[in-house]
């Protein structure tokens, strides 16, 4: 385990596991709108977009390993304080992951591939400590395609590595969030229950349920509600071969999620955390900014209408 005391001796925002199901309590404004952002790794929006949109929250893709240090923490904390922005989750991602197609996801993503599992666990422990330095109480990732059958011998190993990560996060007063998409709601609940860790929760992404063909998003959200502690706002359309071939990601409000129904369901289940927009097309920054800005306006309108 890394020596947190020497590097991360900073004032921290600490949570209690007895809090309601969202990463942060926003007493002044329920459901603040945020964006998924990147520093030097990942496909999120740039720091300039955060400034231009003046959003109050972000989820952050963890920077490259060489940047996960005290100097980066000091710099990012200063920038976030200047912009009055809160990091509500730090997401892990790994070299060698590929979303080329659904079978490739099963072979390469998260903590599931045996050949990379130990190294990726080590990296996630470091990301937890990095998030601690930022004062963030939530670490998140795509766990990967977990075997559904409890008799599968590799499932036990994935459960064990998840428990190790959860325990490290718990020592940092953090939650671990698993992003939805690569399994049905039933399978995700079974995995969480088998892990037996109170700080294991869900980052719900409605579009991923469609893109992977794993179930209708609003039904899944209601089923997963007790564990949902953060969400993405993303849209997509169904594949003509759900679960076999990818669906298509589209701008917010133009797909099959039903964004009004999504926000209404979030309201119905009592979710009061951030609404984090994810639109990962950094190769076209002009389009990315335009579509994220439009998404902010759509969410503001729906939020004001539904949550008033």
PyMOL commands that set and color helices and strands:
alter all, ss='L'
color gray80, all
select helices_A, chain A and resi 4-7+47-53+65-67+70-83+102-108+114-133+153-171+185-195+206-211+217-227+259-268+282-306
alter helices_A, ss='H'
color red, helices_A
select strands_A, chain A and resi 33-37+57-61+86-91+138-141+175-179+200-205+228-233+235-237+248-250+275-277
alter strands_A, ss='S'
color yellow, strands_A
deselect
rebuild
show_as cartoon
